[in-house]
Amino acid sequence: MLIRRLKASETQTSLQMSEFAFQFELNEKERLQQLEDDQPEHTWVIEEENEIVSKATVLPLHVYFNGKVVPMGGVSGVVTWPEHRRGGYVKKLLSHSLNEMREQGQVLSFLYPFSIPFYRKFGWELFADTEILTLEKHQLPKRETYEGTIRRLTKDDPLIVDEVYQAWAKKYAGTIDRDSE
């Protein structure tokens, strides 16, 4: 068993693993875009007998915490081929990834789990939850008029949107300090 980084020549295999595990299929245009955007250096794999059997991606991100920007490892794309499951591969990959995050100074790690109890075993805990509310029209406040102007933005004007987002994000813990990507 070898734990190593994904090679650029293996991004197609990595994408196939994700499609299989997460039950989605990209069209040709989406596939080409994904392959172009992939950064294999962020993905750890376990190789056995010259075959990738498991993988996990750790994205180098930053989040706001108490008004400060903190390095965070965003875990995604954790996959093991079905015939290799229950062999401890995910445990080894996550342990390896957490050690690497520590070495990189990423003091926090977030993920969007398929199962909270599964990842809780590895040290992750629930940070946020979603609540769905259904309102009827009469429960909404009456429309008010406001002074000011409205200016429509285009996709070519991202800096204004970024300024608004950053001002909002700094007020909360766990919001991503987004960059142009």
Secondary structure, DSSP 8 states (H G I E B T S, - for coil): -EEEE--GGGHHHHHHHHHHHHT----HHHHHHHHHH--GGGEEEEEETTEEEEEEEEEEEEEEETTEEEEEEEEEEEEE-GGGTTSSHHHHHHHHHHHHHHHTT--EEEE--S-HHHHHTTT-------------GGGS------SS------TT-HHHHHHHHHHHHTTSSS-B-----
